[in-house]
């Protein structure tokens, strides 16, 4: 993190400049056997493509509300950073009826249909796969994002003091988010580059988001993000911690 970093998008740019090839997010879904490892560069490319989709095709800009009806998942992390890049407010688990854009996984599609704005559906299948049949009234993220540009520039400057995140009823500005992520990282065991946290926490609280993304990004660390970790035995979890060189956990 640099002293000038005041938004999550700033943190990602600094991570790219420091070491683009290091792992940033390693994702496991223990219900499907999926494992995906994204370097800083690969993650940033997904963020750029998603931000271009969000700004260009979906028409979102600073102050627009993007409701995310998504679990803790590597694609959710991408959307959180894409919102930051555009200046849109990521409303995690918010009311789709009040959103300008809703982004939903398979389990949230019925609720997401209440959004009168743009609707995007994520299949959350291994390797970023698409829906066999796109949900009616929704754009399929896996279909729309590959053709987007690999570089992103916002149409309007992002103000770090503007609202950037809403989770569990609490609103954070981009600057507050960055400050809290950095300040709370040591309590999570993230002390700087080389720190690696395994998080099995959901993304429905600030603590879960910080443990599963922001604190590592703010300190030069990395995340092993685990969905359905309760499907494993404690022995298997210990083996993962060893294999992934995890230095701290949040479960």
C-alpha positions in Angstrom: 0.0 0.0 0.0 1.2 3.5 -0.8 0.4 6.6 1.2 -1.5 7.9 -1.8 -3.8 4.9 -2.0 -7.3 6.1 -1.0 -9.6 3.7 -2.8 -9.6 -0.1 -3.3 -8.9 0.5 -7.0 -5.8 2.4 -5.9 -4.7 -0.6 -3.8 -5.0 -2.9 -6.7 -2.9 -0.5 -8.9 -0.2 -0.4 -6.3 -0.2 -4.2 -6.0 0.2 -4.4 -9.8 3.2 -2.1 -9.6 4.8 -4.0 -6.7 4.5 -7.6 -8.0 2.0 -8.4 -10.7 2.9 -12.1 -10.8 2.3 -13.0 -7.2 -0.9 -14.8 -6.1 -3.7 -12.5 -4.9 -6.8 -14.7 -4.6 -6.9 -18.5 -4.5 -10.4 -19.8 -4.5 -11.8 -23.2 -3.4 -15.3 -24.4 -3.7 -15.4 -27.6 -1.7 -18.9 -28.5 -3.0 -17.6 -28.8 -6.6 -13.9 -29.4 -6.2 -13.0 -26.1 -8.0 -9.7 -24.4 -7.4 -8.8 -21.2 -9.1 -5.6 -19.2 -8.5 -5.5 -15.6 -9.7 -2.3 -13.6 -9.7 -2.5 -9.8 -9.2 -2.2 -9.3 -12.9 -5.0 -11.9 -13.8 -7.3 -10.5 -11.1 -6.7 -6.9 -12.3 -7.5 -8.0 -15.9 -10.9 -9.4 -14.7 -11.5 -6.2 -12.8 -10.8 -4.1 -15.8 -13.0 -6.1 -18.1 -15.8 -6.1 -15.5 -15.4 -2.3 -14.9 -15.7 -1.7 -18.6 -18.9 -3.8 -18.7 -20.3 -2.0 -15.7 -19.5 1.5 -17.0 -20.0 1.0 -20.8 -22.7 -1.6 -21.3 -24.6 -1.2 -18.0 -24.3 2.6 -17.8 -23.1 2.7 -14.2 -21.2 5.7 -12.9 -20.2 7.4 -9.6 -22.9 7.2 -7.0 -24.9 4.5 -8.7 -25.9 1.5 -6.6 -24.9 -2.0 -7.6 -26.5 -4.6 -5.5 -24.4 -7.8 -5.2 -26.4 -10.9 -4.4 -23.4 -13.1 -4.4 -21.5 -15.5 -2.0 -17.9 -15.2 -1.0 -16.4 -16.1 -4.4 -13.5 -14.9 -6.6 -16.0 -13.3 -9.0 -17.6 -11.4 -6.2 -14.2 -10.0 -5.3 -13.8 -8.9 -8.9 -17.1 -7.1 -8.8 -16.2 -5.3 -5.6 -13.1 -3.9 -7.2 -14.9 -3.1 -10.5 -17.4 -1.1 -8.5 -14.5 0.8 -6.9 -12.9 1.4 -10.2 -16.1 3.0 -11.6 -17.0 4.8 -8.4 -20.3 2.9 -8.0 -21.5 1.8 -4.6 -21.2 -1.9 -4.0 -24.3 -2.8 -1.9 -23.6 -6.3 -0.7 -26.9 -8.2 -0.1 -28.9 -5.0 -0.5 -32.4 -4.5 -1.8 -32.5 -5.1 -5.6 -35.6 -2.9 -5.9 -33.5 0.2 -5.0 -30.5 -0.7 -7.2 -29.4 0.8 -10.5 -27.8 -2.5 -11.3 -28.2 -5.9 -9.7 -25.6 -8.7 -10.0 -26.8 -12.1 -8.8 -25.7 -15.7 -8.5 -28.1 -18.6 -9.2 -29.6 -18.5 -5.7 -30.6 -14.9 -5.8 -32.2 -14.6 -9.3 -35.8 -14.5 -8.0 -35.1 -11.6 -5.6 -32.9 -9.9 -8.3 -35.8 -9.7 -10.7 -37.1 -6.8 -8.5 -34.4 -4.5 -10.0 -35.8 -2.1 -12.5 -32.4 -1.4 -13.9 -29.8 -3.6 -15.5 -29.5 -7.2 -14.3 -26.5 -9.5 -14.6 -26.4 -13.2 -13.6 -23.4 -15.2 -12.7 -23.5 -18.9 -13.0 -20.6 -19.3 -10.5 -19.6 -22.5 -12.4 -16.0 -23.8 -12.4 -13.7 -21.9 -14.8 -16.1 -19.0 -15.0 -18.6 -21.0 -17.1 -21.8 -19.7 -18.4 -25.4 -20.7 -17.8 -26.7 -23.6 -20.1 -29.6 -21.2 -20.7 -29.4 -17.5 -19.8 -31.9 -16.6 -17.1 -34.7 -14.5 -18.8 -34.2 -10.8 -18.2 -30.6 -11.1 -17.2 -27.3 -10.7 -19.1 -25.0 -13.7 -18.6 -21.7 -12.3 -17.1 -19.7 -15.2 -18.6 -21.0 -14.3 -22.1 -20.6 -10.5 -21.8 -17.3 -10.0 -20.0 -14.7 -11.8 -22.3 -15.1 -9.2 -25.1 -14.6 -6.2 -22.8 -11.3 -4.2 -22.9 -8.3 -5.2 -20.9 -7.7 -1.7 -19.7 -10.1 0.6 -17.8 -10.4 4.3 -17.4 -13.3 5.9 -15.6 -15.4 8.5 -17.4 -15.4 10.6 -14.2 -12.8 10.8 -11.4 -13.6 8.7 -8.3 -13.9 10.7 -5.1 -12.4 8.7 -2.2 -14.8 10.5 0.2 -17.9 9.3 -1.7 -19.8 6.2 -0.6 -18.2 3.0 -1.9 -19.6 0.1 0.0 -22.7 -0.9 1.9 -22.7 -4.1 3.9 -24.9 -5.2 6.8 -26.5 -1.8 6.8 -23.2 0.1 7.2 -22.0 2.5 4.6 -18.3 3.1 4.0 -16.6 5.7 1.9 -13.7 4.4 -0.3 -11.2 6.2 1.9 -12.7 4.8 5.1 -12.7 1.3 3.6 -9.0 1.5 2.8 -8.1 3.0 6.2 -10.0 0.3 8.1 -8.6 -2.5 6.0 -5.1 -1.4 6.8 -5.8 -0.7 10.5 -7.5 -4.0 11.1 -5.1 -6.2 9.1 -2.7 -6.9 12.0 -5.6 -8.3 14.1 -6.3 -10.8 11.3 -2.6 -11.8 11.2 -1.8 -9.9 8.0 1.4 -8.1 8.6 2.7 -7.4 5.1 3.9 -9.0 1.9 4.1 -12.8 2.3 1.1 -13.0 4.7 -1.5 -15.4 3.4 -4.9 -15.7 5.0 -7.4 -18.6 4.6 -10.9 -17.2 5.0 -14.0 -19.3 5.1 -16.2 -16.3 6.2 -19.1 -15.2 4.1 -19.1 -11.8 2.4 -22.2 -10.5 4.3 -20.3 -8.6 7.0 -17.5 -6.1 7.0 -15.3 -8.6 8.9 -15.9 -11.2 6.2 -15.1 -8.8 3.4 -12.0 -7.6 5.1 -10.7 -11.0 5.9 -11.6 -12.4 2.5 -10.3 -9.5 0.3 -9.6 -6.0 1.5 -7.0 -6.5 4.3 -4.8 -8.6 2.2 -5.0 -6.1 -0.7 -4.1 -3.3 1.7 -1.0 -5.0 3.1 0.4 -6.8 0.1 -0.8 -10.2 1.3 -3.0 -12.8 -0.4 -6.2 -14.7 0.3 -7.2 -18.3 0.1 -10.9 -17.9 -0.1 -12.9 -21.1 0.7 -16.5 -21.7 0.0 -18.2 -24.8 1.6 -15.1 -25.4 3.8 -17.3 -27.3 6.2 -17.4 -30.1 3.7 -13.8 -30.9 4.7 -12.5 -32.8 7.7 -10.2 -30.9 10.0 -7.3 -33.0 8.7 -8.1 -31.9 5.2 -8.3 -28.3 6.2 -4.9 -28.6 7.9 -3.4 -30.1 4.8 -4.7 -27.2 2.7 -3.3 -24.7 5.2 0.1 -26.4 4.8 -0.1 -26.8 1.0 -1.2 -23.2 0.4 1.4 -21.8 2.9 -1.3 -20.1 4.9 0.0 -17.9 7.7 -3.3 -17.0 9.4 -7.0 -18.1 9.2 -10.4 -16.6 9.6 -13.1 -19.2 10.0 
